Amino acid sequence: MTAATLTIDLDAIAANWRALDAKTACETAAVVKANGYGCGADRVARRLAREGARRFFVAVAEEGAALRQALGPGPEINVFSGHMPGDTDMIGDLGLVPMINSLDQMLRHLEALPGHPFGIQLDTGMNRLGMEPAEWSALREVATQQNLTLVMSHLACADEPDHAMNAQQLKVFRQMTDGLRAPRSLSATGGILLGPDYHFDVTRPGVGLYGGRPFDDAMPVAHVQVPVIQVRDVEAGETVGYGNTWTAQAPARIATIAAGYADGIIRAMGPDAYVWVGETPCKVVGRISMDLIGVDVTGVSPEPQAVELLGHHNGVDTLADAAGTIGYEILTSLGARYRRRYHSA
Ligand SMILES: *Cc1c(COP(=O)(O)O)cnc(C)c1O
């Protein structure tokens, strides 16, 4: 058995959800788009439903359909991309709630599924999804007379608490939604940490559930253990891996481990990444290959059978920093080759 093992700690996800929930006085939903940030949307959502989550968010209707199969009837499943052409059967038959983004979507929804619940997504400055203030003014009256279950917007800079954009978007969101009866939602993980002004009625944490920044107190969720396939000695002056990018300055012991960029271990992180053997950090040496990585295990005793690539020592953001990216991308890149395990006490 040489495939690396990816263990998803469902207890940690549950603990992170409870910790984020405890920071607000309102309802805490859960974002499980992109297969639960790579962690397995069905397992994550079922666990969080048991924990008390009643609302889930996905990016597209297909994800919502799969999630409905996993969760059964009951929990509310909201779709950020709204009501797209071709989505009507999934939305109608499986009881999904589209976050309506435009006049076109609104007309499509009210015509195809009159009386079916929907949310409204407003653009408060990010210019990604949602109705602009003028469009919303024109539709507000119609929308509120229908089955409107949520009004939401999304913050562009919530991971930077001092960014002026946060207060600016909060102001616009208030102007666009004050006086409405429908519940309101503005904050993802970052917004929860900005404080009560940003909480409204429902929060929508994603990355914090999965152990990523900006929720610095999060418990790590994804753990990757990689078997060592072979260990060899190299002399000073010998090179390791494609392109001869690393040269031993002194005699060294090199382990070759069974994971690579095909498993989402981003090639660019090579020169700055470490793996761990117990409490010992071991530097990645040479280029990361598709299926293999070289690691300097000089002086590590006993000789390691496996190394930790992701876990308590190496969080998703540590790897992300080494690759010049964000924890979200590390999580959603974790490949299909792992032996997947779910941990739950
Ligand atoms: C992805 C997403 C979230 C969750 O964001 P995190 O930063 O992962 O907590 C919430 N709302 C919207 C609209 C999103 O696209």
The ligand as a Gaussian input file, in Angstrom:
#p B3LYP/6-31G(d) Opt

LIG

0 1
 C      -17.323000      30.696000      -0.477000
 C      -18.324000      31.655000       0.074000
 C      -18.554000      31.713000       1.450000
 C      -17.665000      31.037000       2.462000
 O      -16.476000      31.803000       2.548000
 P      -15.262000      31.434000       3.517000
 O      -14.302000      32.553000       3.313000
 O      -14.726000      30.144000       3.023000
 O      -15.786000      31.339000       4.887000
 C      -19.611000      32.496000       1.890000
 N      -20.371000      33.203000       1.019000
 C      -20.146000      33.192000      -0.311000
 C      -21.000000      34.012000      -1.211000
 C      -19.105000      32.431000      -0.833000
 O      -18.876000      32.425000      -2.153000

